[in-house]
């Protein structure tokens, strides 16, 4: 039934458009794993948890002189926002001991040794330029503490489809669009994602931004990680495309690894009739696959998404 429906869509579209190093010790932290929220109250609560940690470890208060205290270190990480991590650091190692923070993205900073007695902890902020899950590592000599941070970088679009070159495929033109059938390239692997569709078309012109290419994926098309992992999707730039009379919306739905529905978004902005594409903020986590239904087509320009390794 699915294949028949998709095959029926193709001639209708053509008729409308024309022709065609291993850590030794993990962080002792009761506050690890807390998720970020906006507002000063959350930060205050997190920092109170940090102080509880330090008290449990015997690292709270003014350690005088710190140099005679057995060398200890502490690390905890607050998610300030999607792309910014804040490390809370405490060390009692003498100044002769090198302490560094490796943020997991190639950036390394120096931690003070020992932590000055006039502050409860040293705090360092770091902004990630690329989305991903990073291991943050505090190293003092041979002592290592670790924490993790999942970053979703601002405007971390994948630049999907823009490098595709369908120059050997006959084009058809309609309503300011230039389109080409792309079924011979599907399933398509782009930036680690697999796009499945029985009647896909690559699209330029119209409401597609200059220099970009859009991809039309028909109803019951699917998007997943090529390696089978789940993924987090922050946003999608997309719209409907309805050259068939009577169609007025298309739905994008997210499902988890148990095939349970996470959430859905409906697109009524018909690019075929000149309605602009929309950047939808989705913030869907642990998605196993996205499914397109109620078509005929979802017109995708780009996504901001991260595959969970």
C-alpha positions as CSV (number, residue, x, y, z in Angstrom):
1,X,0.0,0.0,0.0
2,X,2.9,2.3,0.9
3,X,4.7,1.7,-2.4
4,X,1.4,2.2,-4.5
5,X,0.7,5.5,-2.7
6,X,4.2,6.8,-3.3
7,X,4.2,5.7,-7.0
8,X,0.9,7.5,-7.5
9,X,2.4,10.7,-6.1
10,X,5.2,10.8,-8.6
11,X,3.1,11.2,-11.8
12,X,0.9,13.7,-10.1
13,X,4.0,15.8,-9.2
14,X,5.4,15.5,-12.7
15,X,2.0,16.6,-14.1
16,X,2.0,19.6,-11.9
17,X,5.7,20.5,-12.5
18,X,6.2,19.7,-16.2
19,X,8.8,17.1,-17.4
20,X,11.3,15.7,-15.5
21,X,44.7,8.4,28.7
22,X,42.5,6.1,31.0
23,X,41.2,8.0,34.1
24,X,42.4,6.6,37.5
25,X,39.5,7.9,39.5
26,X,36.1,9.4,38.7
27,X,34.8,12.6,40.3
28,X,33.4,12.2,43.8
29,X,30.2,14.2,43.1
30,X,26.7,13.9,44.4
31,X,25.7,16.8,42.1
32,X,26.7,15.1,38.8
33,X,24.0,14.4,36.4
34,X,21.7,17.4,37.2
35,X,20.1,18.9,34.2
36,X,20.3,22.6,33.5
37,X,17.4,25.0,33.9
38,X,17.2,28.7,33.5
39,X,17.4,31.1,36.3
40,X,19.5,32.1,39.3
41,X,17.7,29.7,41.6
42,X,19.0,26.6,39.7
43,X,22.6,27.9,39.8
44,X,22.3,28.6,43.5
45,X,20.9,25.1,44.1
46,X,23.7,23.5,42.0
47,X,26.4,25.4,43.9
48,X,24.9,24.3,47.2
49,X,25.2,20.7,46.0
50,X,28.9,21.4,45.2
51,X,29.5,22.7,48.7
52,X,27.8,19.6,50.1
53,X,30.2,17.5,48.0
54,X,33.2,19.5,49.3
55,X,32.2,19.1,52.9
56,X,31.8,15.3,52.4
57,X,35.3,15.2,51.0
58,X,36.8,17.4,53.7
59,X,37.6,20.1,51.2
60,X,35.2,22.8,52.4
61,X,36.2,26.0,54.1
62,X,39.6,27.6,54.3
63,X,42.3,25.0,54.3
64,X,45.3,26.6,56.1
65,X,47.9,26.0,54.9
66,X,46.6,24.0,51.9
67,X,50.0,22.8,51.0
68,X,50.2,20.4,54.0
69,X,46.8,18.8,53.2
70,X,47.0,15.6,51.3
71,X,46.6,16.3,47.6
72,X,43.0,16.1,46.6
73,X,41.0,17.4,43.6
74,X,37.3,17.9,42.8
75,X,35.5,18.5,39.5
76,X,31.8,19.2,38.8
77,X,30.3,20.7,35.7
78,X,27.2,22.9,35.4
79,X,25.4,23.1,32.0
80,X,25.0,26.9,31.8
81,X,23.2,26.6,28.4
82,X,23.2,24.3,25.4
83,X,26.7,25.1,24.4
84,X,28.4,26.5,27.6
85,X,29.9,24.4,30.4
86,X,31.0,25.7,33.8
87,X,33.6,23.7,35.7
88,X,33.8,23.9,39.5
89,X,37.3,23.0,40.6
90,X,38.9,22.5,44.0
91,X,42.5,21.4,44.4
92,X,44.8,21.0,47.4
93,X,47.9,20.1,45.5
94,X,50.9,22.4,45.9
95,X,51.8,24.9,43.2
96,X,54.6,22.6,42.1
97,X,51.9,20.2,40.8
98,X,50.5,20.9,37.3
99,X,46.7,20.9,37.2
100,X,44.9,21.2,33.8
101,X,41.4,21.0,32.5
102,X,40.9,19.2,29.2
103,X,37.5,20.2,27.8
104,X,37.4,17.3,25.3
105,X,37.4,19.4,22.2
106,X,41.1,20.1,22.0
107,X,41.0,23.1,24.4
108,X,43.1,22.8,27.6
109,X,43.2,25.3,30.4
110,X,45.2,25.6,33.7
111,X,43.7,25.1,37.1
112,X,45.1,27.0,40.1
113,X,47.1,24.9,42.6
114,X,46.2,25.0,45.3
115,X,42.7,26.7,44.9
116,X,43.0,30.1,46.5
117,X,41.8,30.1,50.1
118,X,39.6,33.2,49.5
119,X,37.3,31.3,47.2
120,X,35.3,28.1,47.8
121,X,36.0,26.8,44.3
122,X,37.7,28.0,41.1
123,X,35.2,28.4,38.3
124,X,35.9,28.2,34.6
125,X,33.5,28.6,31.6
126,X,33.9,27.0,28.2
127,X,31.8,27.4,25.1
128,X,31.7,24.5,22.6
129,X,31.7,25.4,18.9
130,X,30.5,22.0,17.8
131,X,27.7,19.7,19.0
132,X,28.6,16.5,20.7
133,X,29.2,14.7,24.0
134,X,32.5,15.7,25.6
135,X,34.6,14.2,28.4
136,X,35.9,17.0,30.7
137,X,39.0,15.9,32.6
138,X,40.8,17.6,35.5
139,X,44.3,16.2,35.8
140,X,46.6,17.0,38.8
141,X,49.8,15.0,38.4
142,X,48.5,11.4,38.1
143,X,45.2,12.2,39.7
144,X,42.3,12.4,37.2
145,X,38.7,13.5,37.8
146,X,36.2,13.3,34.9
147,X,32.7,14.6,34.0
148,X,30.8,14.7,30.8
149,X,28.9,17.4,28.9
150,X,26.6,17.2,26.0
151,X,26.8,20.3,23.9
152,X,24.4,21.5,21.3
153,X,26.2,24.3,19.6
154,X,24.3,27.4,18.6
155,X,23.3,27.4,14.9
156,X,25.0,24.0,14.4
157,X,23.2,23.2,11.2
158,X,24.5,20.2,9.2
159,X,24.4,22.0,5.7
160,X,22.5,19.1,4.3
161,X,22.1,18.4,0.6
162,X,24.1,21.5,-0.6
163,X,26.9,19.4,-2.0
164,X,24.7,17.1,-4.0
165,X,25.1,17.5,-7.8
166,X,22.3,16.0,-9.8
167,X,23.6,17.4,-13.1
168,X,23.2,14.2,-15.0
169,X,19.5,13.9,-14.2
170,X,16.9,15.7,-16.3
171,X,15.4,18.7,-14.6
172,X,11.9,20.0,-14.6
173,X,10.8,23.5,-13.7
174,X,7.6,24.9,-12.1
175,X,6.5,27.8,-9.8
176,X,10.1,29.1,-9.7
177,X,11.6,25.8,-8.6
178,X,14.1,23.6,-10.4
179,X,13.8,20.0,-9.3
180,X,15.3,16.6,-10.1
181,X,14.2,13.1,-9.1
182,X,16.8,11.6,-6.8
183,X,15.5,8.0,-6.2
184,X,18.7,6.6,-7.7
185,X,20.7,8.0,-4.7
186,X,18.3,6.8,-2.0
187,X,18.7,5.7,0.7
188,X,20.9,8.8,1.0
189,X,23.6,9.1,3.6
190,X,24.3,12.8,4.6
191,X,26.4,13.9,7.6
192,X,25.8,10.5,9.3
193,X,22.0,10.5,8.8
194,X,20.1,8.2,6.5
195,X,17.2,9.6,4.5
196,X,14.7,7.1,3.0
197,X,12.0,8.0,0.5
198,X,10.4,6.3,-2.5
199,X,9.9,9.5,-4.5
200,X,12.6,12.0,-3.4
201,X,13.4,15.2,-5.3
202,X,16.2,17.7,-4.9
203,X,14.9,21.2,-5.1
204,X,16.4,24.7,-5.7
205,X,14.7,28.1,-6.3
206,X,11.4,29.3,-4.9
207,X,11.6,29.6,-1.1
208,X,14.9,27.7,-0.8
209,X,17.6,30.1,0.3
210,X,20.1,31.1,-2.3
211,X,23.0,28.7,-2.4
212,X,21.0,26.0,-0.6
213,X,19.3,22.8,-1.9
214,X,16.2,21.4,-0.4
215,X,15.1,17.7,-0.4
216,X,11.5,16.6,-0.9
217,X,10.7,13.5,1.0
218,X,7.4,11.8,0.4
219,X,4.9,10.5,3.0
220,X,6.2,7.5,5.0
221,X,9.8,8.7,4.3
222,X,12.1,8.2,7.2
223,X,15.2,9.8,8.7
224,X,17.5,7.9,11.1
225,X,21.2,7.7,12.1
226,X,23.1,5.6,9.6
227,X,24.9,3.8,12.5
228,X,21.7,2.8,14.2
229,X,22.2,5.1,17.2
230,X,19.6,7.4,18.6
231,X,20.1,11.1,18.0
232,X,19.0,14.5,19.4
233,X,17.5,17.0,17.1
234,X,17.4,20.7,18.1
235,X,15.7,22.2,15.1
236,X,14.7,21.6,11.5
237,X,14.3,24.1,8.6
238,X,11.4,22.8,6.6
239,X,8.0,23.3,5.0
240,X,5.3,21.4,3.2
241,X,5.3,21.0,-0.6
242,X,1.8,20.3,-2.0
243,X,1.6,20.3,-5.8
244,X,-1.4,17.9,-5.5
245,X,-4.8,19.6,-5.1
246,X,-6.4,18.9,-1.7
247,X,-3.2,18.5,0.3
248,X,-2.8,21.1,3.0
249,X,-0.3,19.7,5.6
250,X,2.5,17.3,6.3
251,X,3.5,15.8,9.7
252,X,7.0,15.1,11.1
253,X,6.9,12.6,14.0
254,X,9.7,11.4,16.2
255,X,9.9,7.8,17.7
256,X,12.1,6.3,20.3
257,X,14.0,3.0,20.3
258,X,10.8,1.2,21.5
259,X,8.8,2.7,18.6
260,X,6.9,4.9,21.0
261,X,5.9,8.4,19.7
262,X,8.0,11.2,21.3
263,X,6.4,14.2,19.6
264,X,5.0,15.5,16.3
265,X,5.1,18.7,14.3
266,X,2.7,19.7,11.5
267,X,3.8,21.9,8.6
268,X,1.1,23.9,6.7
269,X,3.6,26.3,5.1
270,X,3.2,25.2,1.5
271,X,6.4,26.1,-0.4
272,X,4.7,25.3,-3.7
273,X,2.4,28.2,-3.2
274,X,5.2,30.5,-2.0
275,X,5.0,30.2,1.8
276,X,8.5,30.5,3.4
277,X,10.3,27.7,5.1
278,X,10.2,27.7,9.0
279,X,13.0,27.0,11.5
280,X,11.1,24.8,14.0
281,X,12.7,24.5,17.5
282,X,12.1,20.8,18.3
283,X,14.5,19.8,21.1
284,X,13.7,16.1,20.8
285,X,16.1,13.8,22.6
286,X,16.9,10.1,22.1
287,X,15.2,9.8,18.8
288,X,15.5,6.5,16.9
289,X,13.9,7.8,13.7
290,X,11.7,10.6,12.2
291,X,8.8,9.7,10.0
292,X,6.9,11.8,7.5
293,X,3.2,11.3,7.1
294,X,0.0,12.9,5.7
295,X,2.1,14.4,2.8
296,X,2.6,14.5,0.0
297,X,6.0,16.0,0.7
298,X,8.1,17.5,3.5
299,X,10.6,20.0,2.0
300,X,13.8,19.9,4.2
301,X,16.5,22.5,3.9
302,X,18.6,21.7,7.0
303,X,18.7,20.3,10.5
304,X,20.6,20.9,13.7
305,X,21.1,17.4,15.2
306,X,23.6,15.3,17.0
307,X,24.0,11.6,16.8
308,X,24.5,9.9,20.2
309,X,27.6,7.7,20.0
